[in-house]
Amino acid sequence: MEIDLTDKERFALAMQFEMLDALKPENGYGGYAQSLLSGHKWLYKGIFTIMSENLSDEKAQHVLDVLDLFSDLKYSFEHLDDKSGIEEREVHFPGFDGNNEPELLGFAKDLLKYHRYETVLQDRELNSHSQTTEIYKRMLVKWLQLGRPRAPLPKETIQDILAARRYPGNR
């Protein structure tokens, strides 16, 4: 992440760090203030290493679409009279890969912190430990082909969407 601060921005941040240092001197905020005031970019750019890059709107929408889909799958499964041919674990959100999709995983975790999609995310291990983007894209394409139906979904629709998880050559 490239950080370019104007003198005014550096000064404002330095003053904020001085106030934080007065409140919590044990955290070393005074050093950040000095780095900003000194104007040595190499020294103060480390302040920003804890920040993640902004998540693109496209990736955020992908996460929201996936969570909407799994919300509908879970709700629909719970309301089916005949659950044969579908295992409960199949309609549970498996998460995103912490190694290859950390920004997607982080967004999902943050949504849970703000009490969004709790029925899908709560009490789940959100790290799938394997890449999911292509799998979810296939499921979303199938959902869109079916007209993006809303819950409760009929059993056959749930099965069609779940079948899309498998790579086309393995069907």
C-alpha positions in Angstrom: 0.0 0.0 0.0 1.5 3.3 -1.1 1.1 6.1 1.5 1.4 9.7 0.4 0.5 12.2 3.1 0.4 16.0 2.7 2.1 18.1 5.5 -1.3 18.9 6.8 -2.3 15.2 7.0 1.0 14.3 8.7 0.5 17.1 11.2 -3.1 16.1 12.0 -2.2 12.4 12.4 0.8 13.4 14.6 -1.5 15.4 16.9 -3.9 12.5 17.2 -1.0 10.2 18.1 0.2 12.7 20.7 -3.3 12.7 22.2 -3.3 8.9 22.2 0.1 8.9 23.8 -1.1 11.1 26.6 -4.0 8.7 27.2 -2.0 5.4 26.8 1.8 6.1 27.0 2.5 2.3 27.3 1.4 1.8 23.6 4.2 4.0 22.2 2.1 6.4 20.2 4.5 9.2 20.8 7.0 7.5 18.5 4.5 7.5 15.7 3.9 11.2 16.3 7.6 11.9 16.1 8.0 9.8 12.9 5.2 11.8 11.2 6.5 15.1 12.4 10.0 14.3 11.2 8.8 13.8 7.6 10.8 10.6 7.0 8.4 8.5 5.1 10.3 5.3 5.6 9.8 5.8 9.4 6.1 6.5 9.4 4.9 4.2 6.6 5.2 1.3 9.1 2.2 2.8 11.0 0.0 1.8 8.1 1.1 -1.9 7.8 -1.8 -3.0 10.0 -4.3 -1.7 7.4 -5.6 -4.0 4.7 -6.2 -2.9 1.2 -9.7 -1.8 0.4 -11.8 -4.6 -0.7 -13.1 -4.0 -4.3 -16.8 -3.6 -4.8 -16.8 -6.6 -7.0 -15.2 -8.9 -4.3 -17.5 -7.5 -1.7 -20.6 -8.2 -3.9 -19.3 -11.7 -4.5 -19.1 -12.4 -0.7 -22.6 -10.9 -0.2 -24.0 -13.0 -3.1 -22.5 -16.2 -1.7 -23.8 -15.5 1.7 -27.3 -14.7 0.3 -27.2 -18.0 -1.6 -26.1 -20.1 1.5 -28.7 -18.3 3.6 -31.4 -19.3 1.1 -30.0 -22.9 0.9 -29.9 -23.3 4.7 -33.4 -21.8 5.3 -34.9 -23.9 2.4 -33.3 -27.1 3.7 -34.6 -26.5 7.2 -38.1 -26.2 5.8 -38.1 -29.2 3.5 -40.4 -32.1 4.3 -38.3 -34.5 2.3 -34.6 -34.0 2.9 -33.5 -37.3 1.2 -30.6 -36.8 -1.1 -29.3 -33.7 0.6 -27.0 -33.8 3.6 -27.3 -30.9 6.1 -23.6 -30.2 5.9 -24.0 -29.5 2.1 -26.1 -26.4 2.8 -23.8 -24.9 5.4 -21.4 -22.2 4.3 -17.9 -23.7 4.2 -16.1 -20.4 4.4 -13.3 -18.8 2.3 -9.7 -19.9 2.1 -7.5 -18.1 4.7 -4.4 -18.5 2.5 -5.7 -17.6 -0.9 -8.8 -15.6 -0.2 -7.9 -13.8 3.0 -9.7 -10.6 2.0 -12.9 -12.5 1.4 -12.5 -14.4 4.7 -11.8 -11.1 6.5 -14.9 -9.4 5.1 -17.1 -12.4 6.1 -15.6 -12.2 9.7 -16.3 -8.5 9.8 -19.9 -9.0 8.7 -20.3 -11.4 11.6 -18.9 -8.8 14.0 -21.6 -6.4 12.8 -24.3 -9.1 13.2 -24.8 -9.6 9.5 -25.6 -13.0 8.1 -25.4 -14.5 11.5 -27.6 -17.5 10.5 -25.0 -18.4 7.9 -21.8 -17.4 9.7 -22.4 -18.0 13.4 -20.8 -21.1 15.0 -18.9 -21.9 11.8 -15.2 -22.2 11.1 -15.0 -19.6 8.4 -11.6 -20.7 7.0 -12.4 -23.4 4.4 -8.7 -24.3 4.1 -9.2 -24.6 0.3 -10.0 -22.2 -2.5 -13.7 -21.6 -3.0 -14.0 -18.7 -5.5 -14.5 -20.9 -8.6 -16.9 -23.3 -6.7 -19.0 -20.4 -5.5 -19.0 -18.8 -8.9 -20.4 -22.0 -10.5 -23.1 -22.2 -7.8 -24.0 -18.5 -8.3 -24.2 -19.0 -12.1 -26.6 -21.9 -11.6 -28.7 -19.8 -9.1 -28.8 -17.0 -11.7 -29.8 -19.4 -14.5 -32.7 -20.5 -12.3 -33.8 -16.9 -12.0 -32.2 -16.3 -8.6 -35.2 -17.7 -6.8 -35.7 -16.8 -3.2 -36.3 -19.1 -0.2 -37.9 -21.4 0.4 -36.4 -23.2 -2.6 -37.8 -26.6 -3.7 -35.7 -29.7 -3.2 -34.8 -30.0 -6.9 -33.5 -26.4 -7.0 -31.3 -27.0 -3.9 -29.9 -30.1 -5.5 -29.2 -28.3 -8.8 -27.3 -25.5 -7.1 -25.4 -28.0 -4.9 -24.5 -30.0 -8.0 -22.9 -26.9 -9.6 -20.1 -27.1 -6.9 -18.5 -30.0 -8.7 -16.1 -29.2 -11.5 -18.0 -29.7 -14.8 -15.7 -32.5 -15.9 -16.5 -34.5 -12.7 -20.3 -34.5 -13.1 
